[in-house]
Amino acid sequence: MTQVIVDRGSWIEEAQRYLVGGVNSPVRAFRAVGREAIVVTKGQGALISDASRRTWIDCIMGWGALILGHAHPGVLRAVRRQTAGGVLFGLTNQAEAALAKAISEAMPSIEQVRFTPSGTEACMTAVRLARACTGRSKVLTFEGCYHGHSDGLLVKRSEGVPEAIAQETIVIPYNDLDALEEAFRRFGEQLACVLLEPVAANMGVVVPEAEFLRRLRELTRRHGVLLMFDEVVTGFRVAYGGAQTRLGVTPDLTVLGKIIGGGFPVGAIGGPRQLMQRLAPEGTVYHAGTFAGHPVAMVAGLTTLQLLQRRAPYERLEALAAQLADGIRDAAQRAGAAVEVNHLGSMLTVFFADQPVRRFQDAQRADPARFARFANGLADHGVLIPPSQFEAMFLSTAHTREHVERIVQAASKVFAQVGG
Ligand SMILES: Cc1ncc(COP(=O)(O)O)c(C=O)c1O
């Protein structure tokens, strides 16, 4: 019989015994900051609680998926309505087309959409699609960007990736024009696609330089290479129409996830009909999935996009993030702590670095020990941030100016302990 465990110690023990590392995704183990994993029992608005009723202002927000905060009543209502009518059909459901239409209306580069159960699968399939469309095999990616855990997109980051697959992926530094030119000189005619996070969130937040994106678009066009934006994080986050509308660069294919599932598992590939029609059953690029276009994820995502469109919270979110970034910078300066705060939209990273962070190498030079003391100190003062300097903090519409003030107050106390 399943035992109901009430005290926090037992929760953690049980998780450690039966789950690898006590988690189902490595960063959740908090190892980078040397802290015990948190076993969450509840999320409400901007707050999250654990089994021993400790509560934090949550700046992880489902790693960016929860732009409306935890347990948003509108999303919950839509989910209840759907679950009462059946949770899975394995057939086309009404909400799928409605969500695809909402995405297509938000992002002019997208005419058709294929949903998947995760961002990983969407990236993996998008690469297959690009290879089929171009008849080429190589993929250009950037250090510090993350595109899920398929073999070809994990090169040099995991054991178990065959050398033959690794050779098909070229990895160069982000925001590095010379490296970009060199990659196209050497491999331009062999590349199927360039895959990048148009605003990086997985080396901490790193904003692309305008000239880097402009040249990337130019080179991909000239060499017949598909430009693929991974907007799993940035889609409906940095603007309703994602980074592509905000930065004014139009990709050939887009990968989405997170926000478009309203907190449920999702991914998507979107692009012009002419490219998308290469996917089965119209074309011969295979993709399928029992849970693809899951009805509950579709209604949660659709409701989320409708609320975002109706309420247009982006200016307010941006102002909150600016308040947070400025507050943290001031607090660090007062304590004599050298930090670089990168932010765009409602995503933000505090790097313990004394030089601007423009690429992964810069992020790697930031001090992990001081970051760990900062993250742990904040947690002790009731603020939960991602337990790694290579992640982004996320704000949601449930966060208020008061929450941000509390985060800044906590940061002020902690900087004094972390030191300069
Ligand atoms: C930019 C980016 N792409 C792809 C993925 C993979 O998405 P998923 O975790 O849904 O497989 C992530 C996950 O964090 C991501 O941040």
Ligand as a Chemical Component Dictionary entry (heavy atoms), coordinates in Angstrom:
data_LIG
# 
_chem_comp.id                   LIG 
_chem_comp.type                 NON-POLYMER 
_chem_comp.pdbx_formal_charge   0 
_chem_comp.three_letter_code    LIG 
# 
loop_
_chem_comp_atom.comp_id 
_chem_comp_atom.atom_id 
_chem_comp_atom.alt_atom_id 
_chem_comp_atom.type_symbol 
_chem_comp_atom.charge 
_chem_comp_atom.model_Cartn_x 
_chem_comp_atom.model_Cartn_y 
_chem_comp_atom.model_Cartn_z 
_chem_comp_atom.pdbx_ordinal 
LIG C1 C1 C 0 15.577 26.919 -25.170 1  
LIG C2 C2 C 0 15.109 25.545 -24.828 2  
LIG N1 N1 N 0 14.906 24.663 -25.809 3  
LIG C3 C3 C 0 14.468 23.429 -25.573 4  
LIG C4 C4 C 0 14.223 22.996 -24.294 5  
LIG C5 C5 C 0 13.734 21.608 -24.040 6  
LIG O1 O1 O 0 12.396 21.648 -23.676 7  
LIG P1 P1 P 0 11.766 20.480 -22.780 8  
LIG O2 O2 O 0 12.371 20.614 -21.426 9  
LIG O3 O3 O 0 10.289 20.773 -22.820 10 
LIG O4 O4 O 0 12.113 19.197 -23.438 11 
LIG C6 C6 C 0 14.424 23.877 -23.225 12 
LIG C7 C7 C 0 14.185 23.448 -21.842 13 
LIG O5 O5 O 0 14.421 24.130 -20.890 14 
LIG C8 C8 C 0 14.883 25.181 -23.494 15 
LIG O6 O6 O 0 15.122 26.057 -22.509 16 
# 
loop_
_chem_comp_bond.comp_id 
_chem_comp_bond.atom_id_1 
_chem_comp_bond.atom_id_2 
_chem_comp_bond.value_order 
_chem_comp_bond.pdbx_ordinal 
LIG C1 C2 SING 1  
LIG C2 N1 SING 2  
LIG C2 C8 DOUB 3  
LIG N1 C3 DOUB 4  
LIG C3 C4 SING 5  
LIG C4 C5 SING 6  
LIG C4 C6 DOUB 7  
LIG C5 O1 SING 8  
LIG O1 P1 SING 9  
LIG P1 O2 DOUB 10 
LIG P1 O3 SING 11 
LIG P1 O4 SING 12 
LIG C6 C7 SING 13 
LIG C6 C8 SING 14 
LIG C7 O5 DOUB 15 
LIG C8 O6 SING 16 
# 
